[in-house]
């Protein structure tokens, strides 16, 4: 299948060519939107909605408990619907804790330390309702639990993985990245419990990221390729191959999905221009990003491979250049997208 058709299908599955009707619809479709950079995570959801909501409108969803942010796949922060947060965290728990084991030994974080921190934080949040990271660290320090040298951060992550806490409301007057911790048992009232979690994760990943390979899915989920292949085998005919990559691996879509329809369409590929923020799912969430950006462009988006992902312009489904806040495009569409992004970042 030609590249333009694959890219058109991917833009469709990512809701970049056919936006959602609401932010919650977009969040549910994406399952979990990368949100290490909180402002970027909110923008990624907002621009997949028509009409695009303001940042204040998205923030209200967090304050109302309709969106949460937690460490789901790969030990990385994602925005998701509250009912999806806990099962995704639990699915990632074993591998995330295993990858952090050496660092936990260095920081003297053992089950006893985690249990003690859990008692303190549970008692504190049960009374306070919500609290900042700084306030929680102060409580731990007062009880003799050290938080320096990232020990506090690792303790918080362990408590997230044990299902105790997540990030919920945005405090009044907060800076761009501020968000308070809450007790999951108090904040989340509805829990989705999949019959087959790994199958659901793969099905929803492909539903929102296809065409993609099983290797892409394994990277995104932080799971082994063997585990993902087993889930794919169980799904059987629900997955459809629409081509192969340069390694001979199948590009899969979900039967009947937007991506499947785009692949089978006889019409011209739909590849509208978009401005993507840092860490956007359209670029980040594949093991192989070559379909979206050539090697030179990948180095610009992720300079030095330092874990930071820059904002960039998407034209004809491909990354064409980095976004510059000080240089507005001269064409009407580009200028409008440029201003829309600036407004979202600066106007609550």
C-alpha positions in Angstrom: 0.0 0.0 0.0 1.3 3.5 -0.9 2.6 5.6 1.9 0.0 8.4 1.5 -2.8 5.9 2.0 -1.2 4.5 5.2 -0.7 8.0 6.5 -4.3 8.9 5.7 -5.4 5.9 7.6 -3.2 6.8 10.6 -4.5 10.4 10.6 -8.1 9.0 10.6 -7.4 6.6 13.5 -5.7 9.5 15.4 -8.8 11.8 14.9 -6.6 14.3 13.1 -8.7 14.2 9.9 -12.1 13.4 11.5 -12.1 15.0 15.0 -14.2 13.8 17.9 -17.4 15.6 19.1 -16.0 16.0 22.7 -12.8 15.9 24.6 -14.0 12.9 26.5 -14.8 11.0 23.3 -11.2 11.8 22.1 -9.7 10.6 25.4 -11.7 7.4 25.4 -10.7 6.7 21.8 -7.0 7.3 22.3 -7.2 5.3 25.6 -4.2 7.1 27.0 -2.7 10.3 25.6 1.0 10.9 26.4 1.1 13.7 28.9 4.6 13.9 30.4 4.3 17.5 29.3 0.9 18.3 30.8 0.1 21.3 28.6 1.0 19.3 25.5 -1.2 16.4 26.7 -4.2 18.7 27.1 -3.5 20.3 23.7 -3.3 16.9 22.0 -6.7 16.0 23.3 -8.2 19.4 22.5 -7.1 19.6 18.9 -8.7 16.2 18.2 -12.1 17.8 18.9 -14.3 20.0 16.7 -14.9 22.7 17.8 -11.6 22.8 19.7 -12.2 23.5 23.4 -10.2 26.1 25.4 -7.6 25.0 28.0 -10.0 26.2 30.7 -12.7 23.8 29.3 -10.3 20.9 29.3 -9.1 21.8 32.8 -12.6 21.7 34.1 -12.9 18.0 33.1 -9.9 17.3 35.4 -11.5 19.3 38.2 -14.8 17.4 37.7 -13.1 14.0 37.9 -13.9 13.2 34.2 -10.3 13.0 33.2 -7.3 11.9 35.2 -3.5 11.7 34.6 -1.5 8.7 35.8 1.6 6.6 35.1 0.1 4.0 32.7 2.3 2.6 29.9 6.1 2.5 30.2 6.0 4.3 33.5 5.1 7.5 31.7 2.3 10.0 32.5 -0.8 9.8 30.3 -4.2 11.5 30.3 -7.1 9.1 30.2 -10.7 8.5 31.3 -10.9 7.7 35.0 -12.4 4.3 34.4 -9.4 3.3 32.3 -6.7 4.5 34.7 -6.5 1.7 37.2 -6.6 -1.3 34.8 -3.9 0.2 32.6 -1.7 1.0 35.6 -2.2 -2.6 36.9 -1.4 -4.1 33.5 1.9 -2.1 33.5 2.7 -2.6 37.2 4.9 -5.7 37.1 7.2 -4.6 34.2 7.4 -1.0 35.5 8.4 -2.0 39.0 10.9 -4.5 37.6 12.6 -1.8 35.5 12.8 0.4 38.6 14.1 -2.3 40.9 17.8 -1.3 40.7 17.0 2.4 41.3 14.8 1.4 44.2 17.6 -0.5 45.8 19.9 2.5 45.5 17.2 4.7 47.1 16.5 2.2 49.8 12.9 1.8 48.7 11.6 -1.6 49.8 8.1 -3.0 50.6 8.2 -1.7 54.1 9.1 1.8 53.0 6.3 1.8 50.4 3.8 0.5 53.0 4.8 3.2 55.5 4.5 6.0 52.8 1.2 4.6 51.8 -0.2 4.8 55.3 1.0 8.4 55.7 -0.3 9.6 52.3 -3.6 7.8 52.7 -4.3 9.4 56.0 -3.3 12.8 54.8 -5.3 12.8 51.5 -8.3 11.3 53.2 -8.5 14.5 55.2 -7.1 17.0 52.7 -8.9 15.6 49.7 -6.1 16.8 47.3 -2.6 17.9 47.7 0.4 19.0 45.6 3.6 17.0 45.3 5.4 19.5 47.5 2.8 19.2 50.3 3.0 15.4 50.2 6.7 15.4 50.3 6.5 17.7 53.4 4.2 15.2 55.1 6.6 12.3 54.3 9.6 14.3 55.6 7.8 15.2 58.8 7.3 11.5 59.4 10.9 10.6 58.8 10.7 9.4 55.2 13.3 11.0 53.0 12.2 12.4 49.6 15.5 13.9 48.2 17.4 12.7 45.2 14.2 11.5 43.5 13.3 9.2 46.3 10.0 10.9 46.8 9.2 10.7 43.1 9.9 7.0 43.1 7.8 6.5 46.2 4.9 8.3 44.5 5.2 6.2 41.4 5.2 3.0 43.5 2.0 4.2 45.2 0.4 4.9 41.9 1.3 1.4 40.7 -0.2 -0.1 43.9 -3.5 1.7 43.0 -3.4 4.3 45.9 -3.2 7.6 44.1 -3.4 9.4 40.8 -3.3 13.0 39.5 -6.7 14.8 39.4 -7.7 18.4 39.9 -5.8 21.5 38.8 -5.5 24.0 41.7 -6.7 27.5 41.2 -4.0 29.9 39.9 -1.8 26.9 39.0 1.1 27.1 36.6 0.9 25.2 33.3 2.0 21.9 34.8 0.5 22.0 38.3 -1.9 19.2 39.3 -2.9 17.7 42.6 -2.7 14.2 43.8 -5.8 12.4 45.1 -6.7 9.1 46.5 -7.9 6.9 43.6 -10.6 5.3 45.9 -12.1 8.7 46.5 -11.6 10.3 43.1 -12.5 7.4 40.8 -16.0 6.0 41.3 -16.3 3.9 38.1 -13.8 1.2 37.0 -13.6 -0.6 33.7 -12.4 -4.2 34.2 -11.7 -5.9 30.9 -12.2 -9.6 30.6 -8.9 -9.8 28.7 -6.8 -6.7 29.5 -4.0 -7.4 27.0 -6.4 -8.0 24.2 -8.3 -4.9 24.9 -5.1 -2.8 25.1 -4.0 -4.1 21.7 -7.5 -3.6 20.2 -7.8 -0.1 21.4 -4.2 0.8 20.5 -4.8 -0.3 16.9 -8.2 1.3 16.9 -6.5 4.7 17.6 -3.0 4.2 16.2 -3.3 1.9 13.2 -1.9 1.1 10.7 0.8 -0.2 13.1 2.8 -3.3 13.6 2.7 -5.6 16.6 6.3 -4.4 17.4 4.8 -0.8 17.6 2.1 -2.0 19.9 4.6 -3.8 22.2 6.8 -0.6 22.4 3.7 1.5 23.2 2.4 -0.8 25.8 5.8 -1.5 27.4 5.1 -5.2 27.0 7.1 -8.0 25.3 6.5 -8.7 21.6 5.7 -12.3 22.6 2.9 -11.1 24.8 1.5 -8.8 22.1 1.7 -11.6 19.5 -0.3 -13.9 21.8 -3.0 -11.2 22.2 -3.1 -10.7 18.5 -3.6 -14.4 17.9 -6.5 -14.5 20.3 -8.1 -11.6 18.5 -7.9 -13.4 15.2 -10.0 -11.9 12.4 -10.7 -8.7 14.4 -7.3 -7.6 13.1 -6.6 -7.1 9.4 -3.2 -6.8 7.6 -3.2 -3.9 5.1 0.4 -4.1 4.1 4.0 -4.7 5.3 6.8 -2.4 6.4 10.4 -2.6 5.2 11.1 -5.4 7.8 8.3 -7.5 6.3 6.1 -7.0 9.4 2.4 -6.6 8.9 0.6 -3.3 9.3 -2.6 -4.1 11.2 -5.9 -2.3 11.5 -9.0 -3.2 13.4 -11.7 -4.7 11.2 -14.2 -2.0 10.3 -12.3 0.8 12.0 -11.7 4.3 10.6 -8.2 3.2 9.6 -9.5 0.1 7.8 -12.1 2.2 5.9 -9.4 4.8 4.9 -7.2 2.0 3.6 -9.9 0.5 1.5 -11.2 3.8 0.2 -10.9 4.6 -3.5 -11.0 8.3 -2.9 -8.0 10.7 -2.5 -6.2 10.3 0.8 -7.2 12.8 3.4 -4.1 14.5 4.8 -4.9 17.9 6.3 -2.3 20.2 7.7 -1.9 20.1 11.5 0.3 21.6 14.1 1.3 18.9 16.6 2.5 19.8 20.1 5.4 18.1 21.9 5.1 14.4 22.7 2.1 14.1 20.3 0.7 10.5 20.0 0.8 10.8 16.2 4.6 10.8 16.3 5.6 9.3 19.6 3.6 6.1 19.9 5.4 3.8 17.5 8.6 1.9 17.7 9.4 2.9 14.1 8.7 6.6 13.4 10.0 6.5 9.9 6.6 6.6 8.3 6.0 10.0 9.8 9.4 11.6 9.7 12.7 11.0 7.8 15.9 10.5 9.8 16.9 14.2 9.6 13.5 15.3 10.8 13.5 12.8 13.7 16.7 14.3 14.9 15.1 17.7 15.0 12.0 16.5 16.8 14.1 14.6 19.4 17.5 16.4 19.5 20.2 14.3 21.1 17.6 11.5 21.8 17.2 13.1 25.2 13.6 12.2 25.8 12.2 15.6 24.7 9.9 15.8 21.7 9.5 19.2 20.0 6.3 20.6 18.4 6.2 20.3 14.6 4.1 21.0 11.5 2.4 18.0 9.9 1.9 18.4 6.1 0.6 15.6 3.9 0.8 13.3 7.0 4.6 13.9 7.4 6.7 16.1 9.7 7.9 19.0 7.6 9.5 21.4 10.1 9.6 22.4 13.8 7.2 25.0 15.1 8.6 28.4 16.1 6.5 30.5 18.4 8.0 33.7 16.9 7.4 32.9 13.3 3.8 32.8 12.1 3.1 31.1 8.7 1.9 33.5 6.0 -0.9 31.3 4.7 -4.3 31.6 6.3 -4.6 28.0 7.6 -1.0 27.9 9.0 -1.5 31.3 10.7 -4.8 30.2 12.3 -3.2 26.9 13.6 -0.2 28.8 14.9 -2.4 31.3 16.8 -4.7 28.6 18.1 -1.7 26.8 19.6 -0.3 29.9 21.2 -3.8 30.8 22.6 -4.1 27.3 24.1 -0.7 27.6 25.8 -1.3 31.1 27.1 -5.0 31.6 27.7 -6.8 29.7 30.4 
